[in-house]
Amino acid sequence: MALKRGFQFTAAAIFAAGVIVAMTVVPADARPRRKKMLRAMPAVSGLAASHSMRNEGGRMCFADHFHYGSGTGNARRAAEISAIQAWAGFVDFEYGGSWASYGRSSSKQMTCAQGGTGWSCDVSARPCR
């Protein structure tokens, strides 16, 4: 009887070891491959949802709705910064901070002129996030 029990234990141990090996040694062709995941664009809500959108280089942008900003300064660079801040401030007010990056915006245009009291600049761009 002791021999039979020992045999059963040994057979069970060998079977368990075989199962463990079979589970861990998988041919390379049988391993699951990673799929390239597409990043889902976040949902658009609030006032931004009233505009048509399109994907541009991984950014969600207003398709045809522009915003504008104007600024002045003693130097051209100061007027440019002032105009960009005006643009971003209004976009932030209307749609939230995720839309207010002039750097991420699309179709940017800036015109500047020097006058008797300094520089003035006007910008326009379509908000993106």
Residue frames as a rotation matrix with the C-alpha (Angstrom) as fourth column:
MET 1
0.567 0.824 0.000 0.00
0.824 -0.567 0.000 0.00
0.000 0.000 -1.000 0.00
ALA 2
0.408 -0.488 -0.772 2.83
0.174 -0.788 0.590 2.42
-0.896 -0.375 -0.237 0.81
LEU 3
-0.670 -0.664 0.332 4.34
0.409 0.043 0.911 1.77
-0.619 0.747 0.243 -2.61
LYS 4
-0.150 0.707 0.691 1.02
0.972 -0.021 0.232 2.49
0.178 0.707 -0.685 -4.31
ARG 5
0.767 0.417 -0.488 0.57
0.542 -0.827 0.147 5.79
-0.342 -0.377 -0.861 -2.42
GLY 6
-0.030 -0.878 -0.477 4.13
0.109 -0.477 0.872 6.82
-0.994 -0.026 0.110 -3.27
PHE 7
-0.671 -0.173 0.721 3.49
0.690 0.210 0.693 6.04
-0.271 0.962 -0.022 -6.92
GLN 8
0.343 0.876 0.339 0.30
0.925 -0.378 0.039 8.10
0.163 0.300 -0.940 -6.94
PHE 9
0.661 -0.154 -0.735 2.09
0.270 -0.864 0.424 11.02
-0.701 -0.479 -0.529 -5.31
THR 10
-0.433 -0.900 -0.047 4.95
0.197 -0.145 0.970 10.81
-0.880 0.410 0.240 -7.77
ALA 11
-0.460 0.336 0.822 2.61
0.888 0.161 0.431 10.58
0.013 0.928 -0.373 -10.76
ALA 12
0.661 0.743 -0.104 0.61
0.749 -0.662 0.036 13.58
-0.042 -0.102 -0.994 -9.51
ALA 13
0.362 -0.611 -0.704 3.79
0.125 -0.717 0.686 15.57
-0.924 -0.336 -0.183 -8.94
ILE 14
-0.679 -0.618 0.396 5.07
0.438 0.093 0.894 14.78
-0.590 0.781 0.207 -12.43
PHE 15
-0.060 0.755 0.653 1.72
0.983 -0.071 0.172 15.69
0.176 0.652 -0.738 -13.96
ALA 16
0.781 0.349 -0.518 1.59
0.502 -0.844 0.188 19.02
-0.372 -0.407 -0.834 -12.04
ALA 17
-0.090 -0.897 -0.434 5.14
0.109 -0.442 0.890 19.85
-0.990 0.033 0.138 -13.08
GLY 18
-0.646 -0.108 0.755 4.26
0.723 0.229 0.652 19.12
-0.244 0.967 -0.070 -16.70
VAL 19
0.420 0.872 0.250 1.23
0.900 -0.435 0.006 21.41
0.114 0.222 -0.968 -16.53
ILE 20
0.620 -0.252 -0.743 3.32
0.223 -0.852 0.474 24.23
-0.752 -0.460 -0.472 -15.06
VAL 21
-0.507 -0.861 0.033 5.97
0.219 -0.092 0.971 23.85
-0.834 0.500 0.235 -17.75
ALA 22
-0.414 0.417 0.809 3.35
0.910 0.176 0.374 23.72
0.013 0.892 -0.452 -20.50
MET 23
0.671 0.722 -0.167 1.75
0.732 -0.681 -0.002 26.90
-0.115 -0.121 -0.986 -19.20
THR 24
0.543 -0.509 -0.668 5.02
-0.011 -0.800 0.600 28.87
-0.840 -0.318 -0.440 -19.04
VAL 25
-0.645 -0.760 0.072 6.74
0.028 0.071 0.997 27.63
-0.763 0.646 -0.025 -22.20
VAL 26
0.532 0.840 0.106 4.68
0.271 -0.050 -0.961 29.04
-0.802 0.541 -0.254 -25.03
PRO 27
-0.155 -0.600 0.785 6.01
0.965 0.078 0.250 29.23
-0.211 0.796 0.567 -28.58
ALA 28
-0.782 -0.243 -0.574 6.69
0.204 -0.970 0.133 32.79
-0.589 -0.013 0.808 -29.77
ASP 29
-0.885 0.461 0.060 4.06
-0.040 -0.204 0.978 32.46
0.463 0.864 0.199 -32.49
ALA 30
-0.154 0.875 -0.459 1.38
0.732 0.413 0.542 31.56
0.664 -0.253 -0.704 -29.93
ARG 31
-0.578 -0.083 -0.812 2.00
0.718 -0.524 -0.458 34.58
-0.388 -0.848 0.362 -27.69
PRO 32
0.562 0.820 0.109 -0.58
0.789 -0.492 -0.368 37.34
-0.249 0.293 -0.923 -27.98
ARG 33
-0.451 -0.687 0.570 0.68
0.822 -0.568 -0.035 40.34
0.348 0.452 0.821 -29.92
ARG 34
-0.357 0.282 -0.891 0.26
0.489 -0.756 -0.435 43.86
-0.796 -0.590 0.132 -28.67
LYS 35
0.183 0.496 0.849 -2.06
0.969 -0.238 -0.070 45.88
0.167 0.835 -0.524 -30.79
LYS 36
-0.880 -0.425 0.210 -1.35
0.409 -0.905 -0.118 49.51
0.240 -0.018 0.971 -31.47
MET 37
-0.085 0.873 -0.479 -3.94
0.934 -0.098 -0.345 51.39
-0.348 -0.477 -0.807 -29.48
LEU 38
-0.352 0.089 0.932 -5.51
0.489 -0.831 0.264 54.50
0.798 0.549 0.249 -30.92
ARG 39
-0.895 0.031 -0.446 -5.97
0.387 -0.445 -0.808 57.23
-0.223 -0.895 0.386 -28.37
ALA 40
0.032 0.971 0.238 -9.59
0.977 -0.081 0.199 58.17
0.212 0.226 -0.951 -28.06
MET 41
-0.674 -0.170 0.719 -10.26
0.150 -0.984 -0.092 61.87
0.723 0.046 0.689 -28.29
PRO 42
-0.845 0.362 -0.394 -11.91
0.416 -0.018 -0.909 63.22
-0.336 -0.932 -0.135 -25.16
ALA 43
0.021 0.955 0.297 -15.56
0.999 -0.033 0.036 64.17
0.044 0.296 -0.954 -25.35
VAL 44
-0.871 -0.203 0.447 -16.34
0.250 -0.967 0.049 67.76
0.422 0.155 0.893 -26.21
SER 45
-0.027 0.876 -0.482 -18.84
0.996 0.062 0.058 69.49
0.081 -0.479 -0.874 -23.93
GLY 46
-0.121 0.061 -0.991 -20.08
0.491 -0.864 -0.114 72.94
-0.863 -0.500 0.074 -22.99
LEU 47
0.529 0.326 -0.784 -19.98
-0.359 -0.751 -0.554 75.76
-0.769 0.574 -0.280 -25.54
ALA 48
-0.516 -0.802 -0.299 -17.24
-0.659 0.150 0.737 73.99
-0.547 0.578 -0.606 -27.51
ALA 49
-0.594 0.336 0.731 -19.75
0.400 0.912 -0.093 71.27
-0.698 0.237 -0.676 -28.44
SER 50
0.481 0.826 -0.295 -21.72
0.155 -0.411 -0.898 73.84
-0.863 0.386 -0.326 -30.46
HIS 51
0.251 -0.486 -0.837 -18.89
-0.881 -0.473 0.011 74.01
-0.402 0.735 -0.547 -33.04
SER 52
0.979 -0.004 -0.205 -17.90
-0.105 0.849 -0.518 71.42
0.176 0.528 0.831 -35.61
MET 53
0.421 -0.848 0.321 -14.60
-0.581 0.020 0.814 69.69
-0.697 -0.529 -0.485 -34.81
ARG 54
0.873 -0.238 -0.426 -11.89
-0.201 0.621 -0.757 67.85
0.445 0.746 0.495 -36.67
ASN 55
0.737 -0.674 0.055 -8.78
0.340 0.440 0.831 65.90
-0.584 -0.594 0.553 -35.72
GLU 56
0.830 -0.555 0.055 -5.55
-0.255 -0.465 -0.847 67.65
0.496 0.690 -0.528 -36.76
GLY 57
-0.087 -0.983 -0.160 -2.32
-0.283 0.179 -0.942 65.87
0.955 -0.037 -0.294 -35.90
GLY 58
-0.427 -0.040 -0.903 -3.71
0.676 0.650 -0.348 64.26
0.601 -0.759 -0.251 -32.75
ARG 59
-0.940 0.181 -0.288 -5.41
0.074 -0.718 -0.692 67.46
-0.332 -0.672 0.662 -31.61
MET 60
-0.068 0.967 0.246 -9.13
0.991 0.094 -0.095 68.16
-0.114 0.237 -0.965 -31.60
CYS 61
-0.907 -0.309 -0.286 -9.65
0.261 -0.946 0.193 71.54
-0.331 0.101 0.938 -33.30
PHE 62
0.145 0.905 -0.399 -12.57
-0.022 -0.400 -0.916 73.74
-0.989 0.141 -0.038 -34.17
ALA 63
0.031 -0.118 0.993 -13.15
0.878 0.479 0.029 73.08
-0.478 0.870 0.118 -37.86
ASP 64
-0.233 -0.057 0.971 -14.02
0.791 -0.592 0.155 76.61
0.566 0.804 0.183 -38.96
HIS 65
0.841 0.542 0.011 -14.50
0.409 -0.648 0.643 78.81
0.355 -0.536 -0.766 -35.90
PHE 66
-0.187 -0.951 0.245 -11.81
0.573 -0.308 -0.759 81.43
0.798 -0.001 0.603 -35.23
HIS 67
0.718 0.264 -0.644 -11.10
0.675 -0.489 0.553 83.53
-0.169 -0.831 -0.530 -32.17
TYR 68
0.324 -0.513 0.795 -9.32
0.419 -0.675 -0.607 86.88
0.848 0.530 -0.004 -32.11
GLY 69
0.544 -0.203 -0.814 -7.12
0.771 -0.261 0.580 88.89
-0.330 -0.944 0.014 -29.79
SER 70
0.547 -0.363 0.754 -5.53
0.280 -0.770 -0.573 92.34
0.789 0.525 -0.320 -29.88
GLY 71
0.600 -0.394 -0.697 -2.67
0.742 -0.051 0.668 93.79
-0.298 -0.918 0.262 -27.89
THR 72
0.800 -0.377 0.467 -0.33
-0.070 -0.831 -0.552 96.74
0.596 0.409 -0.691 -27.64
GLY 73
0.676 -0.624 -0.392 3.14
0.640 0.232 0.732 97.37
-0.366 -0.746 0.557 -26.30
ASN 74
0.588 -0.550 -0.594 6.22
-0.428 -0.834 0.349 99.58
-0.687 0.049 -0.725 -26.48
ALA 75
-0.604 -0.774 -0.190 8.04
-0.642 0.331 0.691 96.86
-0.472 0.539 -0.697 -28.43
ARG 76
-0.173 0.537 -0.826 6.72
-0.839 0.359 0.410 94.51
0.516 0.763 0.388 -31.10
ARG 77
-0.665 -0.134 -0.735 7.33
0.111 0.955 -0.274 91.42
0.739 -0.264 -0.620 -28.94
ALA 78
-0.932 0.350 -0.089 5.36
0.029 -0.172 -0.985 92.97
-0.360 -0.921 0.150 -26.06
ALA 79
-0.300 0.856 -0.421 2.42
-0.910 -0.390 -0.142 93.66
-0.286 0.340 0.896 -28.41
GLU 80
-0.310 0.128 -0.942 2.55
-0.522 0.806 0.281 90.08
0.795 0.578 -0.183 -29.76
ILE 81
-0.889 -0.075 -0.452 2.49
0.305 0.639 -0.706 88.64
0.342 -0.765 -0.545 -26.23
SER 82
-0.767 0.633 -0.103 -0.37
-0.338 -0.535 -0.774 90.96
-0.545 -0.559 0.625 -25.28
ALA 83
-0.175 0.707 -0.685 -2.43
-0.971 -0.009 0.239 89.87
0.163 0.707 0.688 -28.31
ILE 84
-0.458 -0.055 -0.887 -1.78
-0.139 0.990 0.011 86.16
0.878 0.128 -0.461 -27.62
GLN 85
-0.969 0.104 -0.224 -2.78
0.239 0.173 -0.955 86.62
-0.060 -0.979 -0.193 -23.97
ALA 86
-0.499 0.839 -0.215 -5.99
-0.747 -0.543 -0.384 88.36
-0.439 -0.031 0.898 -25.05
TRP 87
-0.155 0.394 -0.906 -6.76
-0.745 0.556 0.369 85.49
0.649 0.732 0.207 -27.43
ALA 88
-0.641 -0.193 -0.743 -6.04
0.190 0.898 -0.397 82.85
0.744 -0.395 -0.539 -24.77
GLY 89
-0.962 0.272 0.014 -7.95
-0.100 -0.305 -0.947 84.71
-0.253 -0.913 0.321 -22.06
PHE 90
-0.245 0.931 -0.271 -11.14
-0.951 -0.285 -0.118 84.87
-0.187 0.229 0.955 -24.07
VAL 91
-0.116 0.156 -0.981 -10.88
-0.493 0.848 0.193 81.25
0.862 0.506 -0.021 -25.25
ASP 92
-0.884 -0.247 -0.397 -10.33
0.215 0.539 -0.815 80.17
0.415 -0.806 -0.423 -21.63
PHE 93
-0.762 0.645 0.061 -13.35
-0.480 -0.498 -0.722 82.18
-0.436 -0.579 0.689 -20.52
GLU 94
-0.023 0.836 -0.549 -15.57
-1.000 -0.018 0.015 80.73
0.003 0.549 0.836 -23.23
TYR 95
0.513 0.213 -0.832 -14.40
-0.489 0.868 -0.079 77.09
0.705 0.448 0.550 -23.47
GLY 96
0.967 -0.203 0.152 -12.02
-0.041 0.470 0.882 76.39
-0.250 -0.859 0.446 -20.59
GLY 97
0.369 -0.925 -0.092 -8.29
-0.666 -0.332 0.668 76.10
-0.648 -0.185 -0.739 -20.13
SER 98
-0.001 -0.394 0.919 -7.88
0.315 0.872 0.374 72.95
-0.949 0.290 0.123 -22.22
TRP 99
0.559 0.273 0.783 -8.70
0.823 -0.069 -0.564 75.01
-0.099 0.960 -0.263 -25.34
ALA 100
0.977 0.032 -0.211 -6.73
0.051 -0.995 0.087 78.15
-0.207 -0.096 -0.974 -24.43
SER 101
0.104 -0.993 0.048 -3.23
0.332 0.080 0.940 77.25
-0.937 -0.082 0.338 -25.64
TYR 102
0.668 0.062 -0.742 -2.27
-0.566 -0.605 -0.561 79.49
-0.483 0.794 -0.369 -28.55
GLY 103
-0.404 -0.911 -0.082 0.67
-0.806 0.313 0.502 77.16
-0.432 0.269 -0.861 -29.17
ARG 104
-0.685 0.219 0.695 -1.70
0.255 0.965 -0.053 74.23
-0.683 0.141 -0.717 -29.84
SER 105
0.277 0.880 -0.385 -4.13
-0.138 -0.360 -0.923 76.31
-0.951 0.309 0.022 -31.89
SER 106
-0.246 -0.270 0.931 -4.40
0.809 0.471 0.351 76.03
-0.533 0.840 0.103 -35.66
SER 107
0.219 0.291 0.931 -4.54
0.885 -0.460 -0.064 78.45
0.410 0.839 -0.359 -38.60
LYS 108
0.242 -0.197 -0.950 -2.67
0.713 -0.628 0.312 81.12
-0.658 -0.753 -0.012 -36.64
GLN 109
0.173 -0.211 0.962 -2.36
0.755 -0.599 -0.267 84.58
0.632 0.773 0.056 -38.14
MET 110
0.275 -0.131 -0.952 -0.75
0.749 -0.592 0.298 87.67
-0.603 -0.795 -0.065 -36.65
THR 111
0.234 -0.227 0.946 -0.50
0.682 -0.655 -0.325 91.19
0.693 0.721 0.001 -38.03
CYS 112
0.210 -0.259 -0.943 1.41
0.840 -0.445 0.310 93.97
-0.500 -0.857 0.124 -36.28
ALA 113
0.391 -0.089 0.916 1.88
0.592 -0.738 -0.324 97.66
0.705 0.669 -0.236 -36.96
GLN 114
-0.437 -0.589 -0.680 4.03
0.890 -0.391 -0.233 100.35
-0.129 -0.707 0.695 -35.40
GLY 115
0.526 0.660 0.536 2.34
0.657 -0.716 0.236 103.59
0.540 0.228 -0.810 -34.51
GLY 116
0.139 -0.442 0.886 3.26
-0.218 -0.887 -0.408 106.82
0.966 -0.137 -0.220 -32.77
THR 117
0.351 0.078 0.933 2.71
-0.919 -0.161 0.359 105.34
0.178 -0.984 0.015 -29.30
GLY 118
-0.343 -0.509 0.789 4.19
-0.627 0.750 0.211 101.87
-0.700 -0.422 -0.576 -29.85
TRP 119
-0.916 -0.037 -0.400 3.13
-0.325 0.653 0.684 98.62
0.236 0.757 -0.610 -31.45
SER 120
-0.004 0.910 0.414 -0.25
-0.823 0.233 -0.519 96.96
-0.569 -0.343 0.748 -31.89
CYS 121
-0.919 -0.280 -0.278 -0.90
-0.386 0.786 0.483 93.34
0.084 0.551 -0.830 -32.94
ASP 122
0.198 0.974 0.113 -3.96
-0.950 0.219 -0.223 91.34
-0.242 -0.063 0.968 -33.87
VAL 123
-0.895 -0.438 0.081 -4.09
-0.415 0.885 0.210 87.52
-0.164 0.155 -0.974 -33.82
SER 124
0.314 0.946 -0.083 -6.60
-0.948 0.307 -0.086 84.97
-0.056 0.105 0.993 -35.01
ALA 125
-0.809 -0.530 -0.254 -6.59
-0.538 0.842 -0.044 81.20
0.237 0.101 -0.966 -34.62
ARG 126
0.311 0.858 -0.409 -8.84
-0.499 0.514 0.698 78.16
0.809 -0.013 0.588 -34.31
PRO 127
0.055 -0.288 0.956 -8.70
-0.988 0.121 0.093 76.70
-0.143 -0.950 -0.278 -30.77
CYS 128
0.209 -0.073 -0.975 -7.42
-0.303 0.943 -0.135 73.12
0.930 0.324 0.175 -30.38
ARG 129
0.346 -0.222 0.912 -6.85
-0.921 0.104 0.375 70.79
-0.178 -0.970 -0.168 -27.46
